[in-house]
Amino acid sequence: MDKSITEAQDLPLRWQEVDDGIIYSFSGNGRVSFRYNQVRLGLLYDPLGKHLRAIRKGFVSPKGSIGLVPSEEPGYDFKSKVLGKGGDRRFHGTMVEGRLEFPGKMTNH
C-alpha cells in the first residue's frame, strides 16, 4: 500500500514517528522517504535522532558539518553525517524521482 501523499509532511525528530512510505520535507524544498529497513536501523542505532536532525538540516559541506554529504558508497548519492557520540555511523540514500530515499544502508565511519 502506498502511504505517500501529495503534500510532504515535516520530517519528525524521532524514529518512532517515522513511517516508511511517507514523503517528508526537509530544509526548504528537500524531500525524503525511508524504507522499513532504514526505520529499523534508525531505531536501533540512532536513539537520539541525530541522523534525522542531520537530514533536516539538508545538504552541507563535507568538512566539519552535520547534514547530508555526498556518499562514497557505489550506487548511493548522499549520506547523513553526524558528529560526536553516534557519529561513527552513516545512513546512505539515493535520489529517486526528485527525493532522497533511504533504503536501509548503513556503514561505519
Contacts in CASP RR format, 6 or more apart in sequence:
PFRMAT RR
TARGET T0000
AUTHOR 0000-0000-0000
METHOD contacts of the structure
MODEL  1
MDKSITEAQDLPLRWQEVDDGIIYSFSGNGRVSFRYNQVRLGLLYDPLGK
HLRAIRKGFVSPKGSIGLVPSEEPGYDFKSKVLGKGGDRRFHGTMVEGRL
EFPGKMTNH
2 21 0 8 1.000
3 19 0 8 1.000
3 20 0 8 1.000
3 21 0 8 1.000
3 22 0 8 1.000
4 21 0 8 1.000
4 22 0 8 1.000
4 23 0 8 1.000
4 33 0 8 1.000
5 22 0 8 1.000
5 23 0 8 1.000
8 23 0 8 1.000
8 24 0 8 1.000
8 25 0 8 1.000
8 31 0 8 1.000
9 22 0 8 1.000
9 23 0 8 1.000
9 24 0 8 1.000
9 25 0 8 1.000
10 24 0 8 1.000
10 25 0 8 1.000
11 18 0 8 1.000
11 24 0 8 1.000
11 25 0 8 1.000
11 26 0 8 1.000
11 32 0 8 1.000
11 52 0 8 1.000
11 55 0 8 1.000
11 56 0 8 1.000
12 18 0 8 1.000
12 24 0 8 1.000
12 52 0 8 1.000
13 49 0 8 1.000
13 52 0 8 1.000
13 53 0 8 1.000
13 56 0 8 1.000
14 49 0 8 1.000
14 52 0 8 1.000
15 39 0 8 1.000
15 42 0 8 1.000
15 43 0 8 1.000
15 46 0 8 1.000
15 47 0 8 1.000
15 49 0 8 1.000
15 52 0 8 1.000
16 43 0 8 1.000
18 24 0 8 1.000
18 34 0 8 1.000
18 39 0 8 1.000
18 52 0 8 1.000
19 39 0 8 1.000
20 33 0 8 1.000
20 34 0 8 1.000
20 35 0 8 1.000
20 36 0 8 1.000
20 38 0 8 1.000
20 39 0 8 1.000
21 33 0 8 1.000
21 34 0 8 1.000
21 35 0 8 1.000
22 33 0 8 1.000
23 31 0 8 1.000
23 32 0 8 1.000
23 33 0 8 1.000
23 99 0 8 1.000
24 31 0 8 1.000
24 32 0 8 1.000
24 33 0 8 1.000
25 31 0 8 1.000
25 32 0 8 1.000
26 32 0 8 1.000
26 55 0 8 1.000
26 56 0 8 1.000
26 57 0 8 1.000
26 58 0 8 1.000
27 56 0 8 1.000
27 57 0 8 1.000
27 58 0 8 1.000
27 59 0 8 1.000
30 58 0 8 1.000
30 99 0 8 1.000
30 100 0 8 1.000
31 98 0 8 1.000
31 99 0 8 1.000
31 100 0 8 1.000
32 55 0 8 1.000
32 99 0 8 1.000
32 100 0 8 1.000
32 101 0 8 1.000
32 102 0 8 1.000
33 96 0 8 1.000
33 99 0 8 1.000
33 100 0 8 1.000
33 101 0 8 1.000
33 102 0 8 1.000
34 101 0 8 1.000
34 102 0 8 1.000
34 104 0 8 1.000
35 101 0 8 1.000
35 102 0 8 1.000
35 103 0 8 1.000
35 104 0 8 1.000
37 103 0 8 1.000
37 104 0 8 1.000
38 91 0 8 1.000
38 102 0 8 1.000
38 103 0 8 1.000
38 104 0 8 1.000
38 105 0 8 1.000
40 104 0 8 1.000
41 91 0 8 1.000
41 104 0 8 1.000
41 106 0 8 1.000
42 49 0 8 1.000
42 51 0 8 1.000
42 91 0 8 1.000
45 86 0 8 1.000
45 89 0 8 1.000
45 106 0 8 1.000
46 52 0 8 1.000
46 86 0 8 1.000
46 89 0 8 1.000
46 91 0 8 1.000
50 66 0 8 1.000
50 82 0 8 1.000
50 86 0 8 1.000
50 87 0 8 1.000
51 80 0 8 1.000
51 82 0 8 1.000
51 89 0 8 1.000
51 91 0 8 1.000
53 66 0 8 1.000
53 82 0 8 1.000
54 66 0 8 1.000
54 67 0 8 1.000
54 68 0 8 1.000
54 80 0 8 1.000
54 81 0 8 1.000
54 82 0 8 1.000
55 67 0 8 1.000
55 68 0 8 1.000
55 80 0 8 1.000
55 100 0 8 1.000
57 66 0 8 1.000
57 67 0 8 1.000
57 68 0 8 1.000
58 67 0 8 1.000
58 68 0 8 1.000
59 67 0 8 1.000
59 68 0 8 1.000
59 69 0 8 1.000
59 78 0 8 1.000
60 66 0 8 1.000
60 67 0 8 1.000
60 68 0 8 1.000
60 69 0 8 1.000
60 81 0 8 1.000
61 69 0 8 1.000
62 69 0 8 1.000
62 70 0 8 1.000
62 81 0 8 1.000
64 83 0 8 1.000
65 81 0 8 1.000
66 81 0 8 1.000
66 82 0 8 1.000
66 83 0 8 1.000
67 80 0 8 1.000
67 81 0 8 1.000
67 82 0 8 1.000
68 78 0 8 1.000
68 79 0 8 1.000
68 80 0 8 1.000
68 81 0 8 1.000
68 100 0 8 1.000
69 78 0 8 1.000
69 79 0 8 1.000
69 81 0 8 1.000
70 77 0 8 1.000
70 78 0 8 1.000
70 79 0 8 1.000
71 77 0 8 1.000
71 78 0 8 1.000
71 79 0 8 1.000
71 90 0 8 1.000
71 92 0 8 1.000
71 93 0 8 1.000
73 79 0 8 1.000
73 92 0 8 1.000
73 105 0 8 1.000
73 107 0 8 1.000
75 94 0 8 1.000
76 92 0 8 1.000
76 93 0 8 1.000
76 94 0 8 1.000
76 105 0 8 1.000
77 93 0 8 1.000
77 94 0 8 1.000
77 95 0 8 1.000
77 100 0 8 1.000
78 92 0 8 1.000
78 93 0 8 1.000
78 95 0 8 1.000
78 100 0 8 1.000
79 90 0 8 1.000
79 91 0 8 1.000
79 92 0 8 1.000
79 93 0 8 1.000
79 107 0 8 1.000
80 90 0 8 1.000
80 91 0 8 1.000
80 102 0 8 1.000
81 87 0 8 1.000
81 90 0 8 1.000
82 89 0 8 1.000
87 109 0 8 1.000
88 108 0 8 1.000
88 109 0 8 1.000
89 106 0 8 1.000
89 107 0 8 1.000
89 108 0 8 1.000
89 109 0 8 1.000
90 106 0 8 1.000
90 107 0 8 1.000
90 108 0 8 1.000
90 109 0 8 1.000
91 102 0 8 1.000
91 104 0 8 1.000
91 105 0 8 1.000
91 106 0 8 1.000
92 102 0 8 1.000
92 104 0 8 1.000
92 105 0 8 1.000
92 106 0 8 1.000
92 107 0 8 1.000
93 100 0 8 1.000
93 101 0 8 1.000
93 102 0 8 1.000
93 103 0 8 1.000
93 105 0 8 1.000
94 100 0 8 1.000
94 101 0 8 1.000
94 103 0 8 1.000
95 101 0 8 1.000
END
